[in-house]
């Protein structure tokens, strides 16, 4: 694979809403000085791992556990590996990761079933689960995440609602209904939860994202649990690590602050145009929308 020149060059399914939520939750932990390690179960080619490493403190450990294309422990898992991750290799992961960071994380080249024996109990403040999609394995991964998390720690479960991953959906909501997992929020791809009290982080998240003006938010009650739905596909993006292979590192931006400002401005302009269409007479709204676009288009 070619060396990535920017974060978006790294292959993987890590969408803007989740980039924003990862950044907000991890930044909040840092602001509140919540201590703990980071853990990712299932890394693919390293896209989310590259981001997670940027929030690691000097005295903390970041552990990544993945089969990296090695023989899976069961035949069903082996079929899944052959079908979905034929291009996955540890070398590709390491190459991508070292394009952004000086050192590799602690790597467990093994099935995620080894995590309880390799990661200290209640040592992690943030766990990302994106490994097998098979129900029995996801149940084990969720149990492992619970065992490694601090009381206020956050777990993120990928593919909790995709049509091709019903096992993840079943395991996720079973954990909510039977095992004490409490929802914080959901995106289109990921479920964010805790075994602690979700209310403080949940309300603060809602208030901060509402202030931004470029996110879609909705409260729902699901089986007695308050749940925040978040959509931020077009929201201003946070600053992420810059590749050492960028054409010019001094001037390189990848989801940087300048881009974030332009993105936020564009989002607010779009909201203004929508408001104009809804509340103003057609002639006035057309002229106002044209002015917000800087005179472009008709």
Backbone as CSV, one residue per row, in Angstrom:
resi,resn,N_x,N_y,N_z,CA_x,CA_y,CA_z,C_x,C_y,C_z
1,UNK,0.836,-1.198,0.000,0.000,0.000,0.000,0.875,1.254,0.000
2,UNK,0.452,2.324,-0.675,1.214,3.579,-0.614,1.149,4.162,0.790
3,UNK,2.200,4.863,1.192,2.230,5.482,2.506,1.221,6.631,2.559
4,UNK,0.424,6.723,3.607,-0.616,7.757,3.674,-0.018,9.143,3.883
5,UNK,-0.458,10.087,3.073,-0.010,11.473,3.217,-0.933,12.278,4.119
6,UNK,-2.080,11.733,4.439,-3.009,12.401,5.338,-3.858,11.338,6.020
7,UNK,-4.574,11.760,7.054,-5.427,10.834,7.791,-6.467,10.206,6.884
8,UNK,-6.994,10.983,5.982,-8.051,10.450,5.110,-7.509,9.448,4.096
9,UNK,-6.208,9.382,3.916,-5.612,8.387,3.027,-5.605,6.991,3.630
10,UNK,-5.751,6.890,4.943,-5.746,5.587,5.605,-7.089,4.911,5.358
11,UNK,-7.056,3.718,4.797,-8.303,3.012,4.502,-9.010,2.603,5.780
12,UNK,-10.332,2.619,5.727,-11.113,2.211,6.884,-12.434,2.953,6.942
13,UNK,-13.313,2.479,7.825,-14.659,3.019,7.951,-14.742,3.813,9.254
14,UNK,-14.365,5.068,9.177,-14.338,5.930,10.362,-14.893,7.274,9.930
15,UNK,-16.197,7.448,10.165,-16.915,8.560,9.572,-16.879,9.812,10.443
16,UNK,-17.280,10.914,9.858,-17.082,12.215,10.484,-17.767,12.332,11.844
17,UNK,-18.982,11.807,11.966,-19.673,11.887,13.254,-18.855,11.221,14.351
18,UNK,-18.276,10.067,14.052,-17.504,9.343,15.058,-16.145,9.992,15.312
19,UNK,-15.557,10.588,14.281,-14.334,11.367,14.495,-14.613,12.475,15.512
20,UNK,-15.733,13.165,15.331,-16.096,14.253,16.233,-16.366,13.727,17.640
21,UNK,-17.107,12.605,17.761,-17.447,12.070,19.079,-16.213,11.540,19.802
22,UNK,-15.325,10.836,19.096,-14.081,10.381,19.714,-13.322,11.579,20.275
23,UNK,-13.168,12.603,19.447,-12.414,13.787,19.870,-13.058,14.428,21.095
24,UNK,-14.367,14.589,21.081,-15.029,15.267,22.187,-14.902,14.463,23.477
25,UNK,-15.153,13.156,23.413,-15.107,12.324,24.620,-13.693,12.214,25.184
26,UNK,-12.714,12.033,24.309,-11.334,11.899,24.775,-10.784,13.228,25.285
27,UNK,-11.164,14.321,24.648,-10.753,15.641,25.135,-11.384,15.933,26.489
28,UNK,-12.627,15.555,26.667,-13.292,15.740,27.970,-12.573,14.950,29.053
29,UNK,-12.186,13.720,28.764,-11.447,12.936,29.755,-10.147,13.631,30.146
30,UNK,-9.467,14.188,29.165,-8.222,14.891,29.444,-8.480,16.144,30.275
31,UNK,-9.532,16.896,29.937,-9.857,18.117,30.671,-10.200,17.818,32.124
32,UNK,-10.938,16.725,32.359,-11.326,16.335,33.712,-10.237,15.534,34.419
33,UNK,-9.113,15.322,33.730,-7.981,14.563,34.273,-8.389,13.156,34.699
34,UNK,-9.255,12.549,33.911,-9.604,11.152,34.135,-8.446,10.291,33.642
35,UNK,-7.928,9.446,34.500,-6.748,8.660,34.179,-7.148,7.279,33.686
36,UNK,-6.275,6.649,32.912,-6.532,5.294,32.442,-5.916,5.043,31.086
37,UNK,-5.782,3.780,30.736,-5.203,3.386,29.461,-6.263,3.392,28.365
38,UNK,-5.818,3.150,27.137,-6.700,3.050,25.980,-6.576,1.651,25.396
39,UNK,-7.678,1.130,24.880,-7.706,-0.225,24.328,-8.556,-0.250,23.072
40,UNK,-8.040,-0.909,22.031,-8.813,-1.134,20.815,-8.779,-2.616,20.479
41,UNK,-9.962,-3.193,20.333,-10.090,-4.591,19.921,-10.573,-4.616,18.478
42,UNK,-9.687,-4.960,17.559,-9.968,-4.904,16.137,-9.484,-3.587,15.579
43,UNK,-8.436,-3.635,14.746,-7.795,-2.390,14.311,-7.865,-2.163,12.806
44,UNK,-8.146,-3.195,12.021,-8.088,-3.134,10.565,-6.763,-2.505,10.144
45,UNK,-6.767,-1.399,9.449,-5.511,-0.802,8.981,-5.067,0.401,9.808
46,UNK,-5.716,0.596,10.962,-5.179,1.536,11.931,-5.786,2.919,11.973
47,UNK,-6.859,3.170,11.245,-7.367,4.540,11.164,-7.789,5.076,12.533
48,UNK,-8.656,4.352,13.235,-9.085,4.830,14.548,-7.958,4.741,15.568
49,UNK,-7.069,3.767,15.419,-5.928,3.651,16.333,-5.016,4.861,16.226
50,UNK,-4.819,5.348,15.023,-3.992,6.544,14.815,-4.579,7.728,15.574
51,UNK,-5.897,7.853,15.535,-6.533,8.946,16.259,-6.436,8.736,17.767
52,UNK,-6.726,7.533,18.246,-6.710,7.269,19.681,-5.357,7.589,20.303
53,UNK,-4.288,7.229,19.590,-2.942,7.432,20.140,-2.667,8.904,20.441
54,UNK,-3.309,9.809,19.729,-3.067,11.237,19.933,-3.552,11.720,21.295
55,UNK,-4.386,10.940,21.986,-4.944,11.352,23.266,-4.303,10.600,24.435
56,UNK,-3.233,9.886,24.171,-2.556,9.095,25.198,-1.591,9.967,25.988
57,UNK,-1.648,9.872,27.319,-0.700,10.585,28.166,0.585,9.759,28.311
58,UNK,1.629,10.420,28.788,2.946,9.795,28.846,2.969,8.562,29.745
59,UNK,2.185,8.567,30.811,2.201,7.459,31.761,1.111,6.433,31.488
60,UNK,0.499,6.477,30.315,-0.575,5.552,29.972,-0.135,4.610,28.851
61,UNK,-0.894,3.526,28.679,-0.598,2.515,27.669,-1.746,2.401,26.685
62,UNK,-1.404,2.292,25.427,-2.405,2.047,24.383,-2.182,0.640,23.850
63,UNK,-3.185,-0.221,24.006,-3.105,-1.610,23.570,-4.044,-1.844,22.397
64,UNK,-3.534,-2.494,21.369,-4.325,-2.886,20.203,-4.290,-4.403,20.095
65,UNK,-5.460,-5.019,19.964,-5.555,-6.472,19.820,-6.238,-6.805,18.498
66,UNK,-5.571,-7.616,17.675,-6.124,-7.982,16.376,-5.448,-9.254,15.882
67,UNK,-6.177,-10.014,15.073,-5.598,-11.205,14.444,-4.647,-10.853,13.305
68,UNK,-4.819,-9.672,12.708,-3.974,-9.219,11.601,-3.839,-10.280,10.502
69,UNK,-4.941,-10.933,10.190,-4.923,-11.907,9.107,-4.453,-13.294,9.497
70,UNK,-4.042,-13.495,10.755,-3.623,-14.826,11.198,-4.821,-15.759,11.273
71,UNK,-4.554,-17.023,11.449,-5.618,-18.023,11.493,-6.565,-17.734,12.650
72,UNK,-7.836,-17.715,12.367,-8.846,-17.428,13.378,-9.098,-18.653,14.247
73,UNK,-9.604,-18.464,15.470,-9.793,-19.580,16.392,-10.933,-20.518,16.035
74,UNK,-11.900,-20.064,15.226,-13.021,-20.913,14.838,-13.230,-20.834,13.337
75,UNK,-13.909,-21.819,12.770,-14.152,-21.846,11.336,-15.036,-20.688,10.900
76,UNK,-16.064,-20.356,11.702,-16.935,-19.244,11.332,-16.165,-17.937,11.346
77,UNK,-15.283,-17.767,12.307,-14.463,-16.568,12.365,-13.490,-16.530,11.192
78,UNK,-12.977,-17.694,10.809,-12.055,-17.770,9.674,-12.764,-17.375,8.380
79,UNK,-14.015,-17.792,8.198,-14.776,-17.399,7.019,-14.967,-15.895,6.989
80,UNK,-15.263,-15.313,8.149,-15.438,-13.867,8.225,-14.146,-13.152,7.854
81,UNK,-13.017,-13.646,8.338,-11.729,-13.037,8.040,-11.439,-13.090,6.548
82,UNK,-11.691,-14.241,5.937,-11.426,-14.385,4.502,-12.328,-13.481,3.691
83,UNK,-13.588,-13.320,4.128,-14.534,-12.543,3.348,-14.374,-11.053,3.492
84,UNK,-14.000,-10.589,4.681,-14.003,-9.154,4.944,-12.630,-8.525,5.017
85,UNK,-11.610,-9.290,5.386,-10.320,-8.683,5.712,-9.158,-9.365,4.988
86,UNK,-9.396,-9.724,3.727,-8.376,-10.450,2.982,-7.095,-9.638,2.824
87,UNK,-7.190,-8.317,2.848,-6.009,-7.481,2.632,-5.321,-7.078,3.935
88,UNK,-5.867,-7.508,5.068,-5.348,-7.057,6.343,-4.044,-7.754,6.684
89,UNK,-3.019,-6.998,7.020,-1.759,-7.543,7.511,-1.248,-6.636,8.612
90,UNK,-0.466,-7.220,9.494,0.127,-6.418,10.566,1.103,-5.396,9.994
91,UNK,1.795,-5.769,8.933,2.754,-4.846,8.334,2.057,-3.582,7.846
92,UNK,0.888,-3.734,7.219,0.153,-2.571,6.729,-0.300,-1.694,7.887
93,UNK,-0.794,-2.321,8.958,-1.194,-1.561,10.144,-0.016,-0.761,10.698
94,UNK,1.116,-1.422,10.864,2.273,-0.759,11.452,2.781,0.366,10.556
95,UNK,2.781,0.142,9.255,3.236,1.160,8.323,2.361,2.405,8.408
96,UNK,1.049,2.196,8.443,0.133,3.326,8.570,0.330,4.051,9.893
97,UNK,0.401,3.285,10.980,0.498,3.885,12.307,1.775,4.709,12.450
98,UNK,2.883,4.165,11.982,4.168,4.862,12.100,4.285,6.041,11.137
99,UNK,3.343,6.171,10.233,3.307,7.358,9.390,2.845,8.583,10.174
100,UNK,2.225,8.352,11.347,1.689,9.447,12.139,2.315,9.548,13.533
101,UNK,2.840,8.440,14.036,3.370,8.415,15.397,4.757,7.778,15.403
102,UNK,5.558,8.126,16.404,6.946,7.669,16.453,7.085,6.230,16.918
103,UNK,6.135,5.744,17.718,6.227,4.397,18.272,4.903,3.673,18.096
104,UNK,4.992,2.355,17.954,3.796,1.531,17.858,3.116,1.398,19.220
105,UNK,1.819,1.120,19.230,1.167,0.804,20.497,1.608,-0.576,20.976
106,UNK,1.185,-0.958,22.141,1.367,-2.342,22.582,0.430,-3.208,21.743
107,UNK,0.968,-4.160,21.019,0.186,-4.960,20.080,0.021,-6.378,20.607
108,UNK,-1.232,-6.818,20.710,-1.549,-8.216,20.999,-1.975,-8.858,19.693
109,UNK,-1.062,-9.620,19.081,-1.348,-10.281,17.810,-2.034,-11.610,18.143
110,UNK,-3.340,-11.515,18.387,-4.069,-12.664,18.924,-5.562,-12.389,18.848
111,UNK,-6.397,-13.414,19.051,-7.846,-13.163,19.149,-8.146,-12.341,20.388
112,UNK,-9.257,-11.621,20.354,-9.591,-10.730,21.461,-9.908,-11.483,22.752
113,UNK,-10.045,-12.792,22.685,-10.292,-13.578,23.904,-9.125,-13.506,24.881
114,UNK,-7.940,-13.039,24.424,-6.787,-12.940,25.322,-6.821,-11.665,26.151
115,UNK,-7.694,-10.720,25.812,-7.674,-9.406,26.464,-7.809,-9.492,27.980
116,UNK,-8.756,-10.269,28.547,-8.875,-10.297,30.016,-7.588,-10.721,30.723
117,UNK,-6.782,-11.560,30.076,-5.542,-12.002,30.692,-4.362,-11.086,30.426
118,UNK,-4.512,-10.128,29.498,-3.399,-9.270,29.099,-3.565,-7.812,29.512
119,UNK,-4.794,-7.388,29.771,-5.063,-6.005,30.156,-5.592,-5.992,31.585
120,UNK,-4.979,-5.201,32.429,-5.323,-5.187,33.851,-6.773,-4.772,34.070
121,UNK,-7.453,-5.400,35.044,-8.846,-5.025,35.333,-8.971,-3.550,35.704
122,UNK,-10.011,-2.912,35.168,-10.375,-1.530,35.508,-9.210,-0.556,35.303
123,UNK,-8.459,-0.775,34.216,-7.296,0.070,33.936,-7.517,1.023,32.764
124,UNK,-8.623,0.873,32.029,-8.831,1.638,30.798,-9.949,2.669,30.963
125,UNK,-9.741,3.833,30.380,-10.773,4.863,30.400,-11.568,4.909,29.103
126,UNK,-11.048,4.262,28.045,-11.724,4.295,26.738,-11.390,2.999,26.007
127,UNK,-12.441,2.280,25.586,-12.269,1.011,24.868,-13.098,1.055,23.587
128,UNK,-12.443,0.776,22.457,-13.122,0.725,21.163,-13.177,-0.731,20.706
129,UNK,-14.386,-1.246,20.497,-14.590,-2.643,20.099,-15.016,-2.677,18.636
130,UNK,-14.147,-3.219,17.781,-14.422,-3.277,16.342,-13.761,-4.528,15.766
131,UNK,-14.018,-5.656,16.395,-13.377,-6.907,15.988,-14.394,-7.780,15.252
132,UNK,-14.616,-8.989,15.728,-15.547,-9.897,15.072,-16.970,-9.344,15.116
133,UNK,-17.761,-9.717,14.102,-19.168,-9.354,14.061,-20.062,-10.519,14.493
134,UNK,-19.486,-11.611,14.901,-20.240,-12.790,15.290,-20.733,-12.650,16.730
135,UNK,-21.997,-12.988,16.953,-22.639,-12.735,18.237,-21.827,-13.246,19.420
136,UNK,-21.410,-14.505,19.368,-20.735,-15.080,20.530,-19.410,-14.389,20.828
137,UNK,-18.733,-13.908,19.783,-17.471,-13.204,19.989,-17.703,-11.787,20.514
138,UNK,-18.735,-11.118,19.993,-19.026,-9.757,20.457,-19.443,-9.774,21.925
139,UNK,-20.206,-10.784,22.325,-20.577,-10.914,23.741,-19.321,-10.980,24.605
140,UNK,-18.348,-11.768,24.150,-17.101,-11.872,24.896,-16.321,-10.574,24.904
141,UNK,-16.320,-9.856,23.765,-15.601,-8.581,23.683,-16.226,-7.532,24.604
142,UNK,-17.565,-7.503,24.672,-18.235,-6.557,25.564,-17.919,-6.883,27.017
143,UNK,-17.911,-8.166,27.352,-17.558,-8.567,28.720,-16.114,-8.182,29.042
144,UNK,-15.221,-8.353,28.062,-13.828,-7.970,28.266,-13.698,-6.467,28.457
145,UNK,-14.442,-5.700,27.661,-14.411,-4.248,27.805,-14.873,-3.831,29.190
146,UNK,-15.951,-4.453,29.674,-16.456,-4.118,31.012,-15.397,-4.401,32.074
147,UNK,-14.702,-5.499,31.921,-13.704,-5.868,32.916,-12.498,-4.949,32.940
148,UNK,-12.198,-4.307,31.801,-11.010,-3.455,31.730,-11.302,-1.987,32.015
149,UNK,-12.576,-1.571,31.977,-12.913,-0.158,32.093,-12.908,0.340,33.538
150,UNK,-12.504,1.603,33.693,-12.674,2.297,34.961,-14.161,2.593,35.169
151,UNK,-14.583,2.951,36.382,-16.020,3.195,36.622,-16.640,4.229,35.698
152,UNK,-15.872,5.274,35.326,-16.424,6.308,34.447,-16.019,6.103,32.993
153,UNK,-15.387,4.958,32.680,-14.871,4.703,31.342,-15.953,4.572,30.283
154,UNK,-15.548,4.810,29.031,-16.457,4.768,27.881,-16.097,3.579,26.991
155,UNK,-17.123,2.832,26.560,-16.939,1.776,25.569,-17.649,2.195,24.289
156,UNK,-17.016,1.922,23.147,-17.592,2.226,21.842,-17.706,0.917,21.074
157,UNK,-18.906,0.613,20.601,-19.178,-0.629,19.878,-19.500,-0.301,18.428
158,UNK,-18.682,-0.810,17.519,-18.862,-0.522,16.102,-19.901,-1.445,15.490
159,UNK,-20.537,-0.965,14.421,-21.474,-1.765,13.625,-22.623,-2.337,14.449
160,UNK,-23.131,-1.554,15.405,-24.199,-2.033,16.272,-25.545,-2.114,15.559
161,UNK,-25.640,-1.572,14.335,-26.943,-1.551,13.653,-26.853,-1.865,12.166
162,UNK,-25.693,-2.262,11.655,-25.557,-2.521,10.223,-26.336,-3.771,9.822
163,UNK,-26.827,-3.783,8.597,-27.650,-4.907,8.136,-26.873,-6.211,8.076
164,UNK,-25.555,-6.139,7.887,-24.760,-7.353,7.764,-24.163,-7.795,9.100
165,UNK,-24.522,-7.098,10.218,-23.954,-7.450,11.521,-25.041,-7.607,12.588
166,UNK,-26.037,-8.484,12.367,-27.091,-8.638,13.371,-26.573,-9.171,14.701
167,UNK,-25.468,-9.913,14.673,-24.902,-10.421,15.917,-24.418,-9.315,16.826
168,UNK,-23.874,-8.239,16.233,-23.418,-7.099,17.033,-24.614,-6.383,17.661
169,UNK,-25.672,-6.212,16.874,-26.874,-5.557,17.387,-27.453,-6.335,18.558
170,UNK,-27.546,-7.634,18.398,-28.113,-8.475,19.457,-27.258,-8.402,20.722
171,UNK,-25.944,-8.524,20.570,-25.043,-8.500,21.724,-25.055,-7.134,22.410
172,UNK,-25.145,-6.067,21.625,-25.146,-4.715,22.199,-26.362,-4.484,23.066
173,UNK,-27.534,-4.737,22.526,-28.738,-4.451,23.291,-28.972,-5.477,24.392
174,UNK,-28.463,-6.665,24.243,-28.510,-7.630,25.334,-27.685,-7.120,26.518
175,UNK,-26.546,-6.528,26.225,-25.715,-5.951,27.289,-26.444,-4.816,27.994
176,UNK,-27.227,-4.031,27.239,-27.999,-2.954,27.844,-29.105,-3.507,28.729
177,UNK,-29.831,-4.494,28.225,-31.005,-5.014,28.932,-30.650,-5.942,30.088
178,UNK,-29.499,-6.623,29.997,-29.188,-7.646,30.990,-27.918,-7.395,31.796
179,UNK,-26.967,-6.634,31.253,-25.646,-6.575,31.873,-25.263,-5.190,32.383
180,UNK,-26.194,-4.270,32.430,-25.927,-2.983,33.057,-25.247,-1.946,32.182
181,UNK,-25.046,-2.234,30.890,-24.475,-1.235,29.991,-25.488,-0.118,29.779
182,UNK,-25.045,1.133,29.936,-25.964,2.268,29.844,-25.574,3.147,28.668
183,UNK,-26.508,3.417,27.767,-26.188,4.207,26.574,-25.839,5.654,26.926
184,UNK,-24.881,6.196,26.190,-24.595,7.627,26.218,-25.164,8.256,24.956
185,UNK,-24.735,7.744,23.793,-25.221,8.263,22.518,-24.974,7.218,21.447
186,UNK,-25.547,7.454,20.274,-25.297,6.592,19.124,-25.108,7.453,17.890
187,UNK,-24.251,6.993,16.996,-24.147,7.556,15.651,-24.748,6.536,14.697
188,UNK,-24.623,6.771,13.418,-25.130,5.799,12.450,-24.339,4.498,12.499
189,UNK,-23.074,4.557,12.956,-22.214,3.382,12.938,-21.870,2.817,14.317
190,UNK,-21.837,3.668,15.345,-21.282,3.232,16.631,-22.208,3.555,17.805
191,UNK,-22.123,2.675,18.800,-22.845,2.814,20.069,-21.835,3.211,21.138
192,UNK,-22.149,4.265,21.915,-21.275,4.763,22.966,-21.969,4.545,24.309
193,UNK,-21.300,3.860,25.230,-21.939,3.564,26.498,-20.959,3.518,27.648
194,UNK,-21.507,3.277,28.840,-20.701,3.203,30.056,-21.413,2.309,31.057
195,UNK,-20.638,1.727,31.968,-21.238,1.020,33.092,-21.305,1.927,34.317
196,UNK,-20.924,3.179,34.154,-21.073,4.177,35.196,-22.336,4.986,34.975
197,UNK,-22.346,6.210,35.469,-23.493,7.104,35.320,-23.349,7.873,34.013
198,UNK,-24.245,7.685,33.052,-24.100,8.372,31.761,-24.588,9.811,31.771
199,UNK,-25.359,10.208,32.778,-26.057,11.494,32.736,-25.119,12.697,32.583
200,UNK,-24.043,12.810,33.373,-23.208,14.022,33.240,-22.586,14.174,31.861
201,UNK,-21.967,13.117,31.344,-21.322,13.219,30.033,-22.367,13.382,28.944
202,UNK,-23.501,12.732,29.100,-24.566,12.793,28.099,-25.124,14.202,27.956
203,UNK,-25.427,14.839,29.077,-26.002,16.183,29.026,-24.983,17.198,28.523
204,UNK,-23.732,17.054,28.980,-22.692,17.983,28.521,-22.454,17.825,27.023
205,UNK,-22.447,16.589,26.546,-22.284,16.348,25.116,-23.404,17.021,24.331
206,UNK,-24.630,16.833,24.762,-25.761,17.452,24.079,-25.617,18.965,24.037
207,UNK,-25.286,19.562,25.178,-25.214,21.026,25.250,-24.101,21.576,24.366
208,UNK,-22.934,20.927,24.386,-21.805,21.423,23.589,-22.069,21.264,22.093
209,UNK,-22.643,20.136,21.698,-22.909,19.938,20.274,-24.017,20.858,19.782
210,UNK,-24.987,21.121,20.631,-26.050,22.066,20.246,-25.473,23.462,20.043
211,UNK,-24.528,23.848,20.880,-23.891,25.155,20.746,-23.135,25.287,19.427
212,UNK,-22.579,24.180,18.936,-21.817,24.232,17.687,-22.682,24.680,16.513
213,UNK,-23.918,24.191,16.455,-24.822,24.585,15.386,-24.670,23.800,14.101
214,UNK,-23.790,22.772,14.078,-23.609,22.019,12.833,-23.847,20.522,13.018
215,UNK,-24.583,20.159,14.094,-24.882,18.747,14.361,-26.392,18.545,14.475
216,UNK,-26.837,17.354,14.094,-28.236,16.967,14.287,-28.326,16.148,15.570
217,UNK,-29.260,16.506,16.458,-29.385,15.860,17.761,-30.836,15.508,18.030
218,UNK,-31.041,14.371,18.707,-32.393,13.995,19.105,-32.317,13.102,20.335
219,UNK,-33.160,13.408,21.323,-33.281,12.550,22.496,-34.321,11.465,22.225
220,UNK,-34.040,10.253,22.694,-35.027,9.179,22.671,-34.922,8.376,23.954
221,UNK,-36.025,7.737,24.320,-36.032,6.796,25.443,-36.170,5.392,24.875
222,UNK,-35.223,4.528,25.200,-35.203,3.160,24.686,-35.139,2.195,25.863
223,UNK,-36.205,1.439,26.071,-36.258,0.438,27.140,-35.886,1.052,28.484
224,UNK,-36.384,2.268,28.709,-36.131,2.931,29.976,-34.807,3.661,30.066
225,UNK,-34.059,3.727,28.972,-32.774,4.408,28.960,-32.853,5.651,28.077
226,UNK,-32.348,6.764,28.606,-32.264,7.987,27.811,-31.091,7.866,26.839
227,UNK,-31.343,8.230,25.593,-30.356,8.004,24.540,-30.298,9.226,23.636
228,UNK,-29.066,9.682,23.330,-28.869,10.826,22.446,-28.436,10.333,21.069
229,UNK,-29.215,10.691,20.048,-28.853,10.388,18.663,-28.068,11.555,18.102
230,UNK,-26.936,11.266,17.455,-26.055,12.314,16.948,-25.777,12.084,15.470
231,UNK,-25.945,13.123,14.682,-25.549,13.118,13.280,-24.669,14.332,13.018
232,UNK,-23.479,14.100,12.482,-22.545,15.214,12.257,-21.739,14.979,10.987
233,UNK,-22.396,14.477,9.957,-21.689,14.151,8.715,-21.000,15.366,8.103
234,UNK,-21.615,16.534,8.245,-21.060,17.741,7.626,-20.541,18.727,8.664
235,UNK,-20.350,18.256,9.896,-19.860,19.136,10.952,-18.391,19.456,10.749
236,UNK,-17.960,20.576,11.318,-16.555,20.952,11.271,-15.723,19.878,11.955
237,UNK,-14.633,19.508,11.338,-13.827,18.388,11.803,-12.736,18.835,12.770
238,UNK,-12.449,18.022,13.777,-11.369,18.369,14.702,-10.006,18.163,14.057
239,UNK,-8.995,18.680,14.694,-7.630,18.503,14.204,-7.149,17.096,14.549
240,UNK,-6.572,16.421,13.564,-6.086,15.060,13.753,-4.601,14.980,13.405
241,UNK,-3.952,13.883,13.751,-2.515,13.770,13.477,-2.180,13.990,12.005
242,UNK,-1.030,14.585,11.773,-0.552,14.862,10.424,0.504,13.829,10.052
243,UNK,0.410,13.291,8.857,1.356,12.279,8.393,2.741,12.869,8.187
244,UNK,3.754,12.079,8.523,5.125,12.511,8.261,5.427,12.501,6.753
245,UNK,4.508,11.922,5.962,4.677,11.865,4.508,3.890,12.957,3.796
246,UNK,3.308,13.887,4.565,2.607,15.013,3.944,3.587,15.801,3.094
247,UNK,3.086,16.374,2.011,3.961,17.103,1.089,4.718,18.213,1.805
248,UNK,4.043,18.911,2.688,4.698,19.971,3.450,4.124,19.945,4.850
249,UNK,4.856,19.389,5.799,4.339,19.261,7.163,4.104,20.626,7.798
250,UNK,4.931,21.604,7.426,4.777,22.928,8.030,3.432,23.544,7.676
251,UNK,2.979,23.312,6.441,1.720,23.906,6.018,0.596,22.900,5.907
252,UNK,0.878,21.654,6.298,-0.116,20.601,6.105,-1.259,20.745,7.101
253,UNK,-2.475,20.549,6.622,-3.630,20.503,7.496,-4.422,19.266,7.125
254,UNK,-4.838,18.550,8.158,-5.750,17.437,7.934,-6.821,17.517,8.996
255,UNK,-7.982,18.023,8.638,-9.043,18.298,9.591,-8.547,19.340,10.600
256,UNK,-7.714,20.291,10.153,-7.097,21.247,11.060,-8.025,22.378,11.449
257,UNK,-7.475,23.299,12.256,-8.304,24.372,12.799,-8.816,25.299,11.706
258,UNK,-7.954,25.604,10.707,-8.410,26.492,9.635,-9.541,25.850,8.858
259,UNK,-9.376,24.551,8.539,-10.439,23.841,7.838,-11.691,23.772,8.700
260,UNK,-11.476,23.599,10.023,-12.624,23.516,10.930,-13.406,24.815,10.897
261,UNK,-12.676,25.938,10.876,-13.365,27.219,10.835,-14.169,27.385,9.575
262,UNK,-13.560,26.994,8.441,-14.297,27.098,7.178,-15.483,26.160,7.174
263,UNK,-15.297,24.935,7.722,-16.396,23.982,7.766,-17.543,24.481,8.620
264,UNK,-17.189,25.084,9.781,-18.235,25.596,10.651,-18.984,26.739,9.988
265,UNK,-18.224,27.607,9.293,-18.863,28.716,8.609,-19.789,28.236,7.507
266,UNK,-19.338,27.226,6.760,-20.178,26.682,5.686,-21.438,26.064,6.253
267,UNK,-21.287,25.345,7.395,-22.451,24.706,7.995,-23.453,25.752,8.466
268,UNK,-22.941,26.817,9.100,-23.844,27.854,9.586,-24.518,28.578,8.428
269,UNK,-23.787,28.791,7.315,-24.400,29.412,6.147,-25.524,28.551,5.608
270,UNK,-25.292,27.229,5.591,-26.332,26.317,5.114,-27.568,26.394,5.993
271,UNK,-27.351,26.450,7.339,-28.477,26.574,8.244,-29.216,27.887,8.023
272,UNK,-28.452,28.959,7.769,-29.077,30.264,7.529,-29.925,30.237,6.269
273,UNK,-29.407,29.603,5.207,-30.176,29.514,3.959,-31.461,28.736,4.169
274,UNK,-31.372,27.649,4.963,-32.566,26.849,5.230,-33.603,27.669,5.991
275,UNK,-33.129,28.411,7.000,-34.044,29.241,7.781,-34.700,30.299,6.906
276,UNK,-33.892,30.874,5.999,-34.438,31.900,5.106,-35.558,31.331,4.249
277,UNK,-35.345,30.132,3.729,-36.370,29.514,2.869,-37.654,29.255,3.634
278,UNK,-37.533,28.940,4.944,-38.700,28.530,5.711,-39.526,29.708,6.218
279,UNK,-38.885,30.860,6.519,-39.622,31.920,7.208,-39.774,33.203,6.408
280,UNK,-39.039,33.356,5.288,-39.108,34.596,4.534,-39.877,34.404,3.227
281,UNK,-40.440,35.495,2.684,-41.094,35.407,1.368,-40.093,34.919,0.336
282,UNK,-40.531,34.203,-0.701,-39.622,33.600,-1.674,-38.641,34.573,-2.303
283,UNK,-39.101,35.762,-2.683,-38.199,36.714,-3.338,-37.078,37.124,-2.388
284,UNK,-37.445,37.430,-1.137,-36.448,37.856,-0.159,-35.484,36.716,0.159
285,UNK,-36.023,35.508,0.364,-35.162,34.386,0.737,-34.179,34.058,-0.369
286,UNK,-34.585,34.213,-1.654,-33.658,33.920,-2.751,-32.486,34.884,-2.723
287,UNK,-32.777,36.174,-2.506,-31.700,37.164,-2.474,-30.779,36.944,-1.274
288,UNK,-31.362,36.604,-0.113,-30.556,36.377,1.074,-29.689,35.137,0.919
289,UNK,-30.265,34.065,0.381,-29.489,32.844,0.169,-28.339,33.095,-0.784
290,UNK,-28.582,33.885,-1.830,-27.537,34.201,-2.798,-26.422,34.995,-2.124
291,UNK,-26.796,35.899,-1.236,-25.790,36.710,-0.540,-24.960,35.831,0.403
292,UNK,-25.592,34.883,1.076,-24.862,33.980,1.981,-23.887,33.105,1.216
293,UNK,-24.206,32.810,-0.045,-23.297,32.006,-0.849,-22.219,32.848,-1.477
294,UNK,-22.202,34.125,-1.202,-21.200,35.014,-1.796,-21.512,35.358,-3.225
295,UNK,-22.797,35.289,-3.626,-23.182,35.667,-4.974,-23.047,34.550,-5.980
296,UNK,-22.680,33.322,-5.518,-22.491,32.222,-6.460,-23.831,31.560,-6.750
297,UNK,-24.033,31.158,-7.984,-25.174,30.347,-8.365,-26.467,31.123,-8.436
298,UNK,-27.518,30.424,-8.859,-28.831,31.045,-8.995,-29.884,30.139,-8.385
